[in-house]
Amino acid sequence: MLLLLPPSETKHVGGTNLTIEQVHLSYGQLNEARDAVLADLINLCKQPELAAKSLKLSPRQLGDIEANLAISAAPTLPAYQRYGGTLYKAIGVESFNAQQVNQMRSHVLIQSALFGLISATDRIPWYRLSASTVLPKVSLKQVWRDHQEAAWARLTGGPIIDLRSKAYVDLAPIPEHMDSFFVEVVAEGADGSYRALNHFNKTAKGELVGAFVRAKQAPETFAELKAVAKKAGLGLERDGKTLYLITSEVVRA
């Protein structure tokens, strides 16, 4: 079983002196696409006014343009440590031991706008680029739809549990023929009906990932994944290719 996560806009700075040119990202079939996206992003950032508009930067974020220009020589961190948004905070990566890091390496993937599909333990630099960014020459949707098929074809190990936001699902859809399930976070009403949640969406997904990684043995079946979710205080139900991750608004309020 594989868990597929989105990146986060919030990222931790720093890392070791190993640069993106010295490390080897998983799924080398994507390197041509990665190079094309990075080159177009750097060219964009050489035009600061256009970059600020395209990257939707506030006046306080203008330093991100210089940071993007320095990506090739920037320090790197494992992706699960680089990303610092709500989902990743809920995973609780700061308390991982060696076994749990290995679980991340074996079972957790991340799909970003800049690097495409990577392992959660691949080392990446700080960067600013989102799924909605419009680059001057490269269409993010087109480049990842054209190239990521080769990476999808390499995935083995059971169904893909897709925890991405819809923007990243749209950026690189999982092929229909693959065994995958999209996760939707919901609250269960008194009448048993489900209502989609926005506020606790990322938190609940992160808690599921954290429970998965901390399990003594990685879940291989839906029943085992449901048991892991239950330990995290979450329900899990399946409807076709959708998994409903059920949380209680009352408990979380």
NUSE-193771 format. One record per residue (C-alpha): x, y, z; residue in three letters. Coordinates in steps of 0.1 Angstrom, whole numbers, plus 5000, padded with zeros to 4 digits. Example, Ala and Ser with C-alpha at 12.3 -4.5 7.8 and 13.67 -1.06 7.14 Angstrom:
2
site px = 5123; py = 4955; pz = 5078; residuo = ALA
site px = 5137; py = 4989; pz = 5071; residuo = SER
This chain:
253
site px = 5000; py = 5000; pz = 5000; residuo = MET
site px = 5013; py = 5034; pz = 4990; residuo = LEU
site px = 5003; py = 5068; pz = 5004; residuo = LEU
site px = 5004; py = 5097; pz = 4980; residuo = LEU
site px = 5007; py = 5132; pz = 4995; residuo = LEU
site px = 5006; py = 5168; pz = 4982; residuo = PRO
site px = 5035; py = 5191; pz = 4990; residuo = PRO
site px = 5029; py = 5222; pz = 5012; residuo = SER
site px = 5034; py = 5258; pz = 5005; residuo = GLU
site px = 5049; py = 5262; pz = 5039; residuo = THR
site px = 5085; py = 5249; pz = 5039; residuo = LYS
site px = 5113; py = 5247; pz = 5064; residuo = HIS
site px = 5146; py = 5264; pz = 5055; residuo = VAL
site px = 5180; py = 5250; pz = 5058; residuo = GLY
site px = 5194; py = 5215; pz = 5052; residuo = GLY
site px = 5228; py = 5200; pz = 5044; residuo = THR
site px = 5253; py = 5211; pz = 5018; residuo = ASN
site px = 5242; py = 5184; pz = 4994; residuo = LEU
site px = 5225; py = 5202; pz = 4965; residuo = THR
site px = 5197; py = 5190; pz = 4941; residuo = ILE
site px = 5225; py = 5184; pz = 4915; residuo = GLU
site px = 5243; py = 5160; pz = 4938; residuo = GLN
site px = 5213; py = 5140; pz = 4951; residuo = VAL
site px = 5194; py = 5115; pz = 4931; residuo = HIS
site px = 5156; py = 5119; pz = 4931; residuo = LEU
site px = 5135; py = 5088; pz = 4928; residuo = SER
site px = 5119; py = 5081; pz = 4893; residuo = TYR
site px = 5147; py = 5093; pz = 4871; residuo = GLY
site px = 5124; py = 5090; pz = 4842; residuo = GLN
site px = 5111; py = 5124; pz = 4853; residuo = LEU
site px = 5144; py = 5142; pz = 4852; residuo = ASN
site px = 5139; py = 5157; pz = 4818; residuo = GLU
site px = 5105; py = 5172; pz = 4829; residuo = ALA
site px = 5121; py = 5184; pz = 4862; residuo = ARG
site px = 5149; py = 5201; pz = 4843; residuo = ASP
site px = 5124; py = 5218; pz = 4820; residuo = ALA
site px = 5102; py = 5231; pz = 4848; residuo = VAL
site px = 5132; py = 5243; pz = 4868; residuo = LEU
site px = 5147; py = 5261; pz = 4839; residuo = ALA
site px = 5114; py = 5279; pz = 4831; residuo = ASP
site px = 5110; py = 5288; pz = 4868; residuo = LEU
site px = 5145; py = 5303; pz = 4870; residuo = ILE
site px = 5139; py = 5322; pz = 4838; residuo = ASN
site px = 5107; py = 5336; pz = 4852; residuo = LEU
site px = 5125; py = 5347; pz = 4884; residuo = CYS
site px = 5150; py = 5367; pz = 4864; residuo = LYS
site px = 5120; py = 5390; pz = 4857; residuo = GLN
site px = 5111; py = 5400; pz = 4893; residuo = PRO
site px = 5079; py = 5419; pz = 4885; residuo = GLU
site px = 5065; py = 5391; pz = 4864; residuo = LEU
site px = 5077; py = 5365; pz = 4889; residuo = ALA
site px = 5059; py = 5382; pz = 4918; residuo = ALA
site px = 5027; py = 5382; pz = 4898; residuo = LYS
site px = 5029; py = 5347; pz = 4885; residuo = SER
site px = 5039; py = 5332; pz = 4919; residuo = LEU
site px = 5013; py = 5354; pz = 4936; residuo = LYS
site px = 5038; py = 5368; pz = 4961; residuo = LEU
site px = 5030; py = 5394; pz = 4987; residuo = SER
site px = 5055; py = 5423; pz = 4993; residuo = PRO
site px = 5068; py = 5403; pz = 5023; residuo = ARG
site px = 5075; py = 5372; pz = 5000; residuo = GLN
site px = 5096; py = 5389; pz = 4974; residuo = LEU
site px = 5127; py = 5373; pz = 4988; residuo = GLY
site px = 5113; py = 5340; pz = 4974; residuo = ASP
site px = 5123; py = 5351; pz = 4940; residuo = ILE
site px = 5160; py = 5351; pz = 4949; residuo = GLU
site px = 5155; py = 5318; pz = 4967; residuo = ALA
site px = 5142; py = 5303; pz = 4935; residuo = ASN
site px = 5172; py = 5316; pz = 4916; residuo = LEU
site px = 5194; py = 5298; pz = 4940; residuo = ALA
site px = 5176; py = 5264; pz = 4939; residuo = ILE
site px = 5204; py = 5246; pz = 4921; residuo = SER
site px = 5230; py = 5254; pz = 4948; residuo = ALA
site px = 5206; py = 5254; pz = 4978; residuo = ALA
site px = 5209; py = 5230; pz = 5007; residuo = PRO
site px = 5185; py = 5200; pz = 5008; residuo = THR
site px = 5164; py = 5182; pz = 5033; residuo = LEU
site px = 5143; py = 5150; pz = 5031; residuo = PRO
site px = 5110; py = 5161; pz = 5015; residuo = ALA
site px = 5089; py = 5150; pz = 5046; residuo = TYR
site px = 5111; py = 5174; pz = 5067; residuo = GLN
site px = 5112; py = 5202; pz = 5041; residuo = ARG
site px = 5074; py = 5206; pz = 5040; residuo = TYR
site px = 5060; py = 5222; pz = 5071; residuo = GLY
site px = 5023; py = 5227; pz = 5064; residuo = GLY
site px = 4993; py = 5215; pz = 5085; residuo = THR
site px = 4993; py = 5180; pz = 5070; residuo = LEU
site px = 5030; py = 5175; pz = 5077; residuo = TYR
site px = 5027; py = 5189; pz = 5112; residuo = LYS
site px = 4999; py = 5164; pz = 5119; residuo = ALA
site px = 5021; py = 5135; pz = 5108; residuo = ILE
site px = 5045; py = 5144; pz = 5137; residuo = GLY
site px = 5077; py = 5138; pz = 5117; residuo = VAL
site px = 5099; py = 5153; pz = 5144; residuo = GLU
site px = 5095; py = 5122; pz = 5166; residuo = SER
site px = 5103; py = 5096; pz = 5139; residuo = PHE
site px = 5127; py = 5068; pz = 5147; residuo = ASN
site px = 5147; py = 5049; pz = 5120; residuo = ALA
site px = 5120; py = 5023; pz = 5114; residuo = GLN
site px = 5094; py = 5050; pz = 5108; residuo = GLN
site px = 5117; py = 5069; pz = 5084; residuo = VAL
site px = 5121; py = 5036; pz = 5065; residuo = ASN
site px = 5083; py = 5033; pz = 5064; residuo = GLN
site px = 5082; py = 5067; pz = 5049; residuo = MET
site px = 5108; py = 5057; pz = 5023; residuo = ARG
site px = 5089; py = 5025; pz = 5014; residuo = SER
site px = 5053; py = 5036; pz = 5015; residuo = HIS
site px = 5049; py = 5074; pz = 5012; residuo = VAL
site px = 5052; py = 5094; pz = 4980; residuo = LEU
site px = 5048; py = 5131; pz = 4973; residuo = ILE
site px = 5039; py = 5148; pz = 4941; residuo = GLN
site px = 5050; py = 5184; pz = 4936; residuo = SER
site px = 5047; py = 5210; pz = 4909; residuo = ALA
site px = 5085; py = 5212; pz = 4906; residuo = LEU
site px = 5097; py = 5176; pz = 4910; residuo = PHE
site px = 5067; py = 5155; pz = 4900; residuo = GLY
site px = 5066; py = 5122; pz = 4919; residuo = LEU
site px = 5092; py = 5116; pz = 4945; residuo = ILE
site px = 5098; py = 5095; pz = 4976; residuo = SER
site px = 5090; py = 5113; pz = 5009; residuo = ALA
site px = 5126; py = 5108; pz = 5019; residuo = THR
site px = 5142; py = 5122; pz = 4987; residuo = ASP
site px = 5162; py = 5153; pz = 4995; residuo = ARG
site px = 5149; py = 5186; pz = 4980; residuo = ILE
site px = 5158; py = 5223; pz = 4983; residuo = PRO
site px = 5135; py = 5251; pz = 4994; residuo = TRP
site px = 5114; py = 5264; pz = 4965; residuo = TYR
site px = 5083; py = 5284; pz = 4956; residuo = ARG
site px = 5061; py = 5269; pz = 4929; residuo = LEU
site px = 5025; py = 5257; pz = 4932; residuo = SER
site px = 5002; py = 5236; pz = 4911; residuo = ALA
site px = 4983; py = 5267; pz = 4900; residuo = SER
site px = 5014; py = 5287; pz = 4888; residuo = THR
site px = 5014; py = 5297; pz = 4852; residuo = VAL
site px = 5050; py = 5295; pz = 4838; residuo = LEU
site px = 5060; py = 5314; pz = 4807; residuo = PRO
site px = 5068; py = 5285; pz = 4785; residuo = LYS
site px = 5061; py = 5252; pz = 4803; residuo = VAL
site px = 5025; py = 5241; pz = 4811; residuo = SER
site px = 5027; py = 5223; pz = 4844; residuo = LEU
site px = 4997; py = 5202; pz = 4836; residuo = LYS
site px = 5010; py = 5192; pz = 4802; residuo = GLN
site px = 5045; py = 5184; pz = 4813; residuo = VAL
site px = 5034; py = 5162; pz = 4842; residuo = TRP
site px = 5007; py = 5144; pz = 4822; residuo = ARG
site px = 5032; py = 5137; pz = 4794; residuo = ASP
site px = 5060; py = 5125; pz = 4817; residuo = HIS
site px = 5045; py = 5111; pz = 4849; residuo = GLN
site px = 5030; py = 5080; pz = 4832; residuo = GLU
site px = 5065; py = 5065; pz = 4832; residuo = ALA
site px = 5067; py = 5070; pz = 4870; residuo = ALA
site px = 5032; py = 5056; pz = 4876; residuo = TRP
site px = 5042; py = 5025; pz = 4857; residuo = ALA
site px = 5070; py = 5018; pz = 4881; residuo = ARG
site px = 5048; py = 5018; pz = 4912; residuo = LEU
site px = 5043; py = 4985; pz = 4929; residuo = THR
site px = 5032; py = 4974; pz = 4964; residuo = GLY
site px = 4994; py = 4975; pz = 4964; residuo = GLY
site px = 4968; py = 5003; pz = 4960; residuo = PRO
site px = 4976; py = 5040; pz = 4960; residuo = ILE
site px = 4958; py = 5059; pz = 4987; residuo = ILE
site px = 4956; py = 5094; pz = 4972; residuo = ASP
site px = 4956; py = 5121; pz = 4999; residuo = LEU
site px = 4964; py = 5150; pz = 4975; residuo = ARG
site px = 4944; py = 5181; pz = 4972; residuo = SER
site px = 4923; py = 5184; pz = 4941; residuo = LYS
site px = 4947; py = 5209; pz = 4925; residuo = ALA
site px = 4975; py = 5182; pz = 4926; residuo = TYR
site px = 4951; py = 5154; pz = 4915; residuo = VAL
site px = 4943; py = 5176; pz = 4885; residuo = ASP
site px = 4979; py = 5183; pz = 4878; residuo = LEU
site px = 4988; py = 5146; pz = 4875; residuo = ALA
site px = 4959; py = 5123; pz = 4876; residuo = PRO
site px = 4965; py = 5086; pz = 4885; residuo = ILE
site px = 4957; py = 5065; pz = 4854; residuo = PRO
site px = 4922; py = 5049; pz = 4856; residuo = GLU
site px = 4936; py = 5014; pz = 4852; residuo = HIS
site px = 4957; py = 5017; pz = 4884; residuo = MET
site px = 4944; py = 5005; pz = 4918; residuo = ASP
site px = 4939; py = 5038; pz = 4936; residuo = SER
site px = 4915; py = 5055; pz = 4961; residuo = PHE
site px = 4909; py = 5092; pz = 4966; residuo = PHE
site px = 4905; py = 5102; pz = 5003; residuo = VAL
site px = 4878; py = 5127; pz = 5012; residuo = GLU
site px = 4877; py = 5140; pz = 5048; residuo = VAL
site px = 4841; py = 5142; pz = 5061; residuo = VAL
site px = 4821; py = 5146; pz = 5093; residuo = ALA
site px = 4793; py = 5122; pz = 5101; residuo = GLU
site px = 4760; py = 5138; pz = 5110; residuo = GLY
site px = 4735; py = 5125; pz = 5136; residuo = ALA
site px = 4715; py = 5110; pz = 5107; residuo = ASP
site px = 4745; py = 5091; pz = 5094; residuo = GLY
site px = 4751; py = 5114; pz = 5064; residuo = SER
site px = 4786; py = 5127; pz = 5055; residuo = TYR
site px = 4795; py = 5163; pz = 5051; residuo = ARG
site px = 4828; py = 5174; pz = 5035; residuo = ALA
site px = 4852; py = 5192; pz = 5058; residuo = LEU
site px = 4877; py = 5219; pz = 5049; residuo = ASN
site px = 4891; py = 5231; pz = 5082; residuo = HIS
site px = 4903; py = 5197; pz = 5095; residuo = PHE
site px = 4910; py = 5182; pz = 5061; residuo = ASN
site px = 4948; py = 5184; pz = 5062; residuo = LYS
site px = 4950; py = 5176; pz = 5099; residuo = THR
site px = 4930; py = 5144; pz = 5096; residuo = ALA
site px = 4950; py = 5133; pz = 5066; residuo = LYS
site px = 4983; py = 5139; pz = 5084; residuo = GLY
site px = 4970; py = 5119; pz = 5114; residuo = GLU
site px = 4962; py = 5090; pz = 5092; residuo = LEU
site px = 4997; py = 5091; pz = 5076; residuo = VAL
site px = 5013; py = 5094; pz = 5111; residuo = GLY
site px = 4994; py = 5063; pz = 5123; residuo = ALA
site px = 5002; py = 5044; pz = 5092; residuo = PHE
site px = 5040; py = 5051; pz = 5095; residuo = VAL
site px = 5040; py = 5042; pz = 5132; residuo = ARG
site px = 5022; py = 5009; pz = 5128; residuo = ALA
site px = 5044; py = 4979; pz = 5136; residuo = LYS
site px = 5036; py = 4966; pz = 5101; residuo = GLN
site px = 5025; py = 4987; pz = 5072; residuo = ALA
site px = 4989; py = 4980; pz = 5063; residuo = PRO
site px = 4983; py = 4960; pz = 5032; residuo = GLU
site px = 4945; py = 4957; pz = 5031; residuo = THR
site px = 4916; py = 4981; pz = 5035; residuo = PHE
site px = 4907; py = 4963; pz = 5068; residuo = ALA
site px = 4942; py = 4969; pz = 5081; residuo = GLU
site px = 4942; py = 5006; pz = 5071; residuo = LEU
site px = 4908; py = 5010; pz = 5088; residuo = LYS
site px = 4922; py = 4996; pz = 5120; residuo = ALA
site px = 4952; py = 5020; pz = 5118; residuo = VAL
site px = 4927; py = 5049; pz = 5112; residuo = ALA
site px = 4907; py = 5038; pz = 5143; residuo = LYS
site px = 4938; py = 5040; pz = 5165; residuo = LYS
site px = 4942; py = 5077; pz = 5153; residuo = ALA
site px = 4905; py = 5083; pz = 5163; residuo = GLY
site px = 4893; py = 5084; pz = 5127; residuo = LEU
site px = 4867; py = 5063; pz = 5109; residuo = GLY
site px = 4873; py = 5050; pz = 5074; residuo = LEU
site px = 4847; py = 5038; pz = 5049; residuo = GLU
site px = 4850; py = 5028; pz = 5013; residuo = ARG
site px = 4826; py = 5037; pz = 4984; residuo = ASP
site px = 4839; py = 5027; pz = 4950; residuo = GLY
site px = 4872; py = 5045; pz = 4945; residuo = LYS
site px = 4866; py = 5070; pz = 4973; residuo = THR
site px = 4877; py = 5065; pz = 5009; residuo = LEU
site px = 4858; py = 5086; pz = 5034; residuo = TYR
site px = 4881; py = 5096; pz = 5063; residuo = LEU
site px = 4856; py = 5103; pz = 5091; residuo = ILE
site px = 4863; py = 5128; pz = 5119; residuo = THR
site px = 4842; py = 5143; pz = 5146; residuo = SER
site px = 4838; py = 5181; pz = 5145; residuo = GLU
site px = 4826; py = 5179; pz = 5181; residuo = VAL
site px = 4858; py = 5163; pz = 5194; residuo = VAL
site px = 4880; py = 5187; pz = 5173; residuo = ARG
site px = 4861; py = 5219; pz = 5180; residuo = ALA
